[in-house]
Amino acid sequence: MRRVELLGPSGVGKTLLYHQVSSQIQHRRFLNIEEACLKAAVAKQPVFPSLKYLFYLALKSGYFKWKRQGLSHHILNEEGAGEERVGYWLSFRVLEAYLLKEKDVVVVKKRLENFVRNVQRNQVLDKRLERDDLVFFDEGLLHHHHGFGPELFHCYTPEEIQTDQGLKIEGVVLCDLSFGKNMERILTRKKQGIKTFSHGHLEGVALENYVFQARLEYQLKVGVLEKIGVRILRINMEDDLRDNAERIGLFINNLTS
């Protein structure tokens, strides 16, 4: 499996853009994450007797089309458990060093859980998909990773960086938005009752500081990826949604050639 990820701070509109890319691009040569999970689940050889075998039969039958994504997750859910650090040693080391600075234990627990879940999913997809399958992630592994910055190149050898599976990625789409617009969208979402665990409880200056740091962190993260040779597409989220989706579709399709 080859990966492309959508990156950007909370509130910039990544999810809407992601779904637009999946629905708008007619001749895309890549899978979205739902399609990738379904393909991997169908490719898995079920073990009998097992509840997962029943899920597998339901998935293959076509009678549960509206629940196929959930069924695929049931089938793939536990396969990678227990071996998360294999190939991801550096990624875990960097994330855990970053989390030592976080005082909120709930945030630490949630961030680590999200990261482990994404590592497990990547490991399962790597086993089940074709080598050349290109998968486009909305909130993928790097979205849930924190701590990558220029100091990475001073703390780890080129070999350690190059062999870490978390950093082995074909391309990244960075969704950028000005600080003012980003704050405006986050405040609008708060009024609508939409809360994010990492900053849902913040207000005023504390929220502004969080948004500023989050935007800076994504710029540093993408800077690291660019330095190790990852292809980067920067998207202005104030531009037309359909135009942005078209640019992303062309960018990812070109990675397959």
DRENDO-1510 file (C-alpha; in Angstrom, 1 decimal, always signed):
<recs>
REC; n; res; u; v; w
REC; 1; MET; +0.0; +0.0; +0.0 .
REC; 2; ARG; +1.1; +3.5; -0.8 .
REC; 3; ARG; -0.3; +6.5; +1.2 .
REC; 4; VAL; -1.3; +10.0; +0.6 .
REC; 5; GLU; -2.7; +12.1; +3.5 .
REC; 6; LEU; -4.7; +15.2; +3.9 .
REC; 7; LEU; -3.2; +17.4; +6.6 .
REC; 8; GLY; -4.3; +20.6; +8.3 .
REC; 9; PRO; -5.4; +22.1; +11.6 .
REC; 10; SER; -8.9; +21.5; +13.1 .
REC; 11; GLY; -11.6; +23.6; +11.6 .
REC; 12; VAL; -10.1; +24.4; +8.1 .
REC; 13; GLY; -12.6; +22.1; +6.3 .
REC; 14; LYS; -10.6; +19.0; +5.6 .
REC; 15; THR; -13.5; +16.5; +5.9 .
REC; 16; LEU; -15.7; +18.4; +3.5 .
REC; 17; LEU; -12.9; +18.7; +1.0 .
REC; 18; TYR; -12.0; +15.0; +1.4 .
REC; 19; HIS; -15.6; +13.9; +0.5 .
REC; 20; GLN; -15.6; +16.3; -2.4 .
REC; 21; VAL; -12.5; +14.7; -3.9 .
REC; 22; SER; -14.0; +11.2; -3.5 .
REC; 23; SER; -17.3; +12.1; -5.2 .
REC; 24; GLN; -16.0; +14.6; -7.8 .
REC; 25; ILE; -13.0; +13.0; -9.4 .
REC; 26; GLN; -14.4; +10.6; -12.0 .
REC; 27; HIS; -11.3; +8.8; -13.2 .
REC; 28; ARG; -9.2; +8.7; -10.0 .
REC; 29; ARG; -6.5; +6.1; -9.8 .
REC; 30; PHE; -6.6; +5.9; -6.0 .
REC; 31; LEU; -8.8; +4.5; -3.2 .
REC; 32; ASN; -10.4; +6.5; -0.5 .
REC; 33; ILE; -10.1; +5.0; +3.0 .
REC; 34; GLU; -13.6; +3.4; +2.9 .
REC; 35; GLU; -12.8; +1.7; -0.4 .
REC; 36; ALA; -9.4; +0.6; +0.9 .
REC; 37; CYS; -10.9; -1.0; +4.0 .
REC; 38; LEU; -13.6; -2.8; +2.0 .
REC; 39; LYS; -11.0; -4.1; -0.5 .
REC; 40; ALA; -8.8; -5.3; +2.4 .
REC; 41; ALA; -11.7; -7.0; +4.2 .
REC; 42; VAL; -12.8; -8.9; +1.1 .
REC; 43; ALA; -9.2; -10.0; +0.4 .
REC; 44; LYS; -8.8; -11.4; +3.9 .
REC; 45; GLN; -9.1; -15.1; +4.3 .
REC; 46; PRO; -11.7; -15.7; +7.1 .
REC; 47; VAL; -11.1; -18.2; +9.8 .
REC; 48; PHE; -14.0; -20.6; +10.6 .
REC; 49; PRO; -15.7; -20.8; +13.0 .
REC; 50; SER; -15.7; -17.1; +13.9 .
REC; 51; LEU; -18.0; -14.2; +14.3 .
REC; 52; LYS; -15.8; -12.4; +11.8 .
REC; 53; TYR; -16.7; -15.1; +9.3 .
REC; 54; LEU; -20.3; -14.1; +9.6 .
REC; 55; PHE; -19.3; -10.5; +9.0 .
REC; 56; TYR; -17.3; -11.6; +6.0 .
REC; 57; LEU; -20.3; -13.5; +4.5 .
REC; 58; ALA; -22.5; -10.4; +5.1 .
REC; 59; LEU; -19.9; -8.2; +3.4 .
REC; 60; LYS; -19.6; -10.5; +0.4 .
REC; 61; SER; -23.3; -11.0; +0.0 .
REC; 62; GLY; -24.1; -7.4; -0.9 .
REC; 63; TYR; -27.3; -7.3; +1.2 .
REC; 64; PHE; -25.7; -4.9; +3.7 .
REC; 65; LYS; -24.3; -2.2; +1.5 .
REC; 66; TRP; -25.3; +0.5; +3.9 .
REC; 67; LYS; -23.2; -1.2; +6.6 .
REC; 68; ARG; -20.3; -2.4; +4.5 .
REC; 69; GLN; -17.8; +0.1; +6.1 .
REC; 70; GLY; -18.7; -1.0; +9.6 .
REC; 71; LEU; -18.5; -4.7; +8.6 .
REC; 72; SER; -15.1; -4.2; +7.1 .
REC; 73; HIS; -13.8; -2.6; +10.3 .
REC; 74; HIS; -15.1; -5.6; +12.3 .
REC; 75; ILE; -13.2; -8.0; +10.0 .
REC; 76; LEU; -10.0; -6.0; +10.1 .
REC; 77; ASN; -10.2; -4.6; +13.6 .
REC; 78; GLU; -7.9; -6.8; +15.7 .
REC; 79; GLU; -5.5; -8.2; +13.1 .
REC; 80; GLY; -2.6; -5.7; +13.8 .
REC; 81; ALA; -3.1; -5.5; +17.6 .
REC; 82; GLY; +0.0; -6.2; +19.7 .
REC; 83; GLU; +2.7; -5.4; +17.1 .
REC; 84; GLU; +2.2; -1.7; +16.7 .
REC; 85; ARG; +5.9; -0.7; +17.1 .
REC; 86; VAL; +7.2; -3.0; +14.4 .
REC; 87; GLY; +8.5; -0.6; +11.8 .
REC; 88; TYR; +7.3; +2.5; +13.7 .
REC; 89; TRP; +9.9; +2.8; +16.4 .
REC; 90; LEU; +10.9; +6.3; +15.6 .
REC; 91; SER; +7.3; +7.5; +15.2 .
REC; 92; PHE; +6.4; +6.2; +18.7 .
REC; 93; ARG; +9.6; +7.7; +20.2 .
REC; 94; VAL; +8.9; +11.2; +18.8 .
REC; 95; LEU; +5.2; +11.1; +19.8 .
REC; 96; GLU; +5.9; +9.9; +23.3 .
REC; 97; ALA; +8.5; +12.6; +23.8 .
REC; 98; TYR; +6.0; +15.2; +22.7 .
REC; 99; LEU; +3.3; +13.9; +25.0 .
REC; 100; LEU; +5.5; +14.2; +28.0 .
REC; 101; LYS; +5.0; +18.0; +27.8 .
REC; 102; GLU; +1.2; +17.6; +27.8 .
REC; 103; LYS; -0.4; +18.1; +31.3 .
REC; 104; ASP; -3.9; +16.9; +30.5 .
REC; 105; VAL; -3.9; +13.1; +30.9 .
REC; 106; VAL; -7.1; +12.8; +29.0 .
REC; 107; VAL; -5.5; +14.4; +26.0 .
REC; 108; VAL; -2.4; +12.3; +26.3 .
REC; 109; LYS; -4.5; +9.1; +26.4 .
REC; 110; LYS; -6.7; +10.1; +23.5 .
REC; 111; ARG; -3.8; +11.2; +21.3 .
REC; 112; LEU; -1.9; +7.9; +21.9 .
REC; 113; GLU; -5.1; +5.8; +21.3 .
REC; 114; ASN; -5.7; +7.6; +18.0 .
REC; 115; PHE; -2.2; +7.1; +16.9 .
REC; 116; VAL; -2.1; +3.4; +17.8 .
REC; 117; ARG; -5.4; +2.8; +16.0 .
REC; 118; ASN; -4.0; +4.4; +12.8 .
REC; 119; VAL; -0.8; +2.4; +13.0 .
REC; 120; GLN; -2.8; -0.8; +13.3 .
REC; 121; ARG; -5.0; +0.1; +10.4 .
REC; 122; ASN; -1.9; +0.9; +8.2 .
REC; 123; GLN; -0.4; -2.5; +9.1 .
REC; 124; VAL; -3.5; -4.4; +8.2 .
REC; 125; LEU; -3.9; -2.5; +4.9 .
REC; 126; ASP; -0.3; -3.1; +4.1 .
REC; 127; LYS; -0.9; -6.9; +4.4 .
REC; 128; ARG; -4.2; -7.0; +2.5 .
REC; 129; LEU; -3.9; -4.5; -0.3 .
REC; 130; GLU; -1.8; -4.7; -3.4 .
REC; 131; ARG; +1.7; -3.2; -3.3 .
REC; 132; ASP; +0.8; -0.4; -5.8 .
REC; 133; ASP; -2.6; +0.5; -4.3 .
REC; 134; LEU; -2.6; +4.2; -3.5 .
REC; 135; VAL; -4.8; +5.1; -0.6 .
REC; 136; PHE; -6.0; +8.7; +0.2 .
REC; 137; PHE; -6.4; +9.2; +4.0 .
REC; 138; ASP; -8.5; +12.0; +5.6 .
REC; 139; GLU; -7.4; +11.7; +9.2 .
REC; 140; GLY; -4.5; +9.3; +8.8 .
REC; 141; LEU; -1.4; +8.5; +10.8 .
REC; 142; LEU; +0.4; +11.8; +10.3 .
REC; 143; HIS; -2.7; +13.8; +11.2 .
REC; 144; HIS; -2.6; +12.0; +14.6 .
REC; 145; HIS; +1.1; +12.4; +15.0 .
REC; 146; HIS; +2.7; +15.2; +17.0 .
REC; 147; GLY; +6.3; +16.2; +17.5 .
REC; 148; PHE; +7.9; +16.1; +14.1 .
REC; 149; GLY; +10.1; +19.2; +13.6 .
REC; 150; PRO; +13.6; +20.2; +12.3 .
REC; 151; GLU; +15.2; +18.7; +15.5 .
REC; 152; LEU; +14.4; +15.3; +14.1 .
REC; 153; PHE; +17.4; +15.5; +11.8 .
REC; 154; HIS; +19.7; +16.2; +14.8 .
REC; 155; CYS; +18.3; +13.4; +17.0 .
REC; 156; TYR; +18.1; +10.5; +14.6 .
REC; 157; THR; +20.2; +9.1; +11.8 .
REC; 158; PRO; +19.2; +9.3; +8.2 .
REC; 159; GLU; +18.7; +5.5; +8.2 .
REC; 160; GLU; +16.3; +5.6; +11.2 .
REC; 161; ILE; +14.3; +8.4; +9.5 .
REC; 162; GLN; +14.2; +6.6; +6.1 .
REC; 163; THR; +13.1; +3.2; +7.5 .
REC; 164; ASP; +10.3; +4.5; +9.7 .
REC; 165; GLN; +7.0; +3.4; +8.2 .
REC; 166; GLY; +5.2; +6.4; +9.6 .
REC; 167; LEU; +7.3; +8.7; +7.4 .
REC; 168; LYS; +7.1; +6.5; +4.3 .
REC; 169; ILE; +4.4; +8.3; +2.4 .
REC; 170; GLU; +4.0; +9.2; -1.3 .
REC; 171; GLY; +2.5; +12.6; -0.9 .
REC; 172; VAL; +0.7; +15.1; +1.4 .
REC; 173; VAL; -2.0; +17.7; +0.8 .
REC; 174; LEU; -1.6; +20.6; +3.3 .
REC; 175; CYS; -4.8; +22.5; +3.8 .
REC; 176; ASP; -3.9; +26.0; +4.7 .
REC; 177; LEU; -6.1; +28.8; +6.0 .
REC; 178; SER; -5.2; +32.2; +7.6 .
REC; 179; PHE; -5.2; +32.4; +11.4 .
REC; 180; GLY; -8.2; +34.7; +11.3 .
REC; 181; LYS; -10.3; +32.5; +9.1 .
REC; 182; ASN; -9.3; +29.4; +11.0 .
REC; 183; MET; -10.4; +31.0; +14.3 .
REC; 184; GLU; -13.7; +32.2; +12.7 .
REC; 185; ARG; -14.5; +28.6; +11.5 .
REC; 186; ILE; -13.6; +27.1; +14.9 .
REC; 187; LEU; -15.8; +29.6; +16.8 .
REC; 188; THR; -18.7; +28.9; +14.3 .
REC; 189; ARG; -18.4; +25.2; +15.0 .
REC; 190; LYS; -18.4; +25.8; +18.7 .
REC; 191; LYS; -21.7; +27.7; +18.4 .
REC; 192; GLN; -23.1; +24.7; +16.5 .
REC; 193; GLY; -22.1; +22.4; +19.4 .
REC; 194; ILE; -19.2; +20.7; +17.5 .
REC; 195; LYS; -16.4; +20.1; +19.9 .
REC; 196; THR; -12.9; +18.7; +19.4 .
REC; 197; PHE; -11.4; +16.9; +22.4 .
REC; 198; SER; -8.1; +18.8; +22.2 .
REC; 199; HIS; -9.5; +22.3; +22.3 .
REC; 200; GLY; -13.2; +22.0; +22.9 .
REC; 201; HIS; -12.8; +23.3; +26.5 .
REC; 202; LEU; -10.7; +26.3; +25.5 .
REC; 203; GLU; -11.9; +29.9; +25.2 .
REC; 204; GLY; -10.4; +33.3; +24.5 .
REC; 205; VAL; -6.6; +33.7; +24.5 .
REC; 206; ALA; -6.1; +30.0; +25.4 .
REC; 207; LEU; -8.0; +29.0; +22.2 .
REC; 208; GLU; -6.1; +31.5; +20.1 .
REC; 209; ASN; -2.8; +30.2; +21.4 .
REC; 210; TYR; -3.8; +26.6; +20.7 .
REC; 211; VAL; -4.8; +27.5; +17.1 .
REC; 212; PHE; -1.6; +29.4; +16.5 .
REC; 213; GLN; +0.5; +26.5; +17.8 .
REC; 214; ALA; -1.5; +23.9; +15.8 .
REC; 215; ARG; -1.0; +25.8; +12.6 .
REC; 216; LEU; +2.8; +26.1; +13.3 .
REC; 217; GLU; +3.0; +22.4; +14.1 .
REC; 218; TYR; +1.5; +21.4; +10.7 .
REC; 219; GLN; +3.9; +23.7; +8.9 .
REC; 220; LEU; +6.9; +22.2; +10.7 .
REC; 221; LYS; +5.6; +18.6; +10.1 .
REC; 222; VAL; +5.2; +19.3; +6.4 .
REC; 223; GLY; +8.6; +20.9; +6.3 .
REC; 224; VAL; +10.2; +17.7; +7.7 .
REC; 225; LEU; +8.3; +15.6; +5.1 .
REC; 226; GLU; +9.4; +17.9; +2.3 .
REC; 227; LYS; +13.0; +17.6; +3.4 .
REC; 228; ILE; +13.0; +13.8; +3.2 .
REC; 229; GLY; +11.5; +13.9; -0.4 .
REC; 230; VAL; +7.8; +13.6; +0.1 .
REC; 231; ARG; +5.7; +15.4; -2.6 .
REC; 232; ILE; +3.6; +18.3; -1.1 .
REC; 233; LEU; +0.6; +20.0; -2.4 .
REC; 234; ARG; -0.5; +23.2; -0.6 .
REC; 235; ILE; -4.1; +24.1; -0.8 .
REC; 236; ASN; -5.6; +27.5; +0.1 .
REC; 237; MET; -8.9; +26.6; +1.8 .
REC; 238; GLU; -10.4; +29.9; +0.9 .
REC; 239; ASP; -10.4; +28.9; -2.8 .
REC; 240; ASP; -13.3; +27.3; -4.5 .
REC; 241; LEU; -14.1; +23.8; -3.1 .
REC; 242; ARG; -14.5; +22.1; -6.5 .
REC; 243; ASP; -11.3; +23.7; -7.8 .
REC; 244; ASN; -9.4; +22.5; -4.8 .
REC; 245; ALA; -10.8; +19.0; -5.2 .
REC; 246; GLU; -9.8; +18.9; -8.8 .
REC; 247; ARG; -6.2; +20.0; -8.0 .
REC; 248; ILE; -6.0; +17.3; -5.3 .
REC; 249; GLY; -7.3; +14.6; -7.7 .
REC; 250; LEU; -4.7; +15.5; -10.4 .
REC; 251; PHE; -2.0; +15.6; -7.8 .
REC; 252; ILE; -2.7; +12.1; -6.5 .
REC; 253; ASN; -3.4; +10.6; -9.9 .
REC; 254; ASN; +0.1; +11.9; -11.0 .
REC; 255; LEU; +1.7; +10.0; -8.1 .
REC; 256; THR; +0.5; +6.8; -9.7 .
REC; 257; SER; +2.4; +7.4; -13.0 .
</recs>
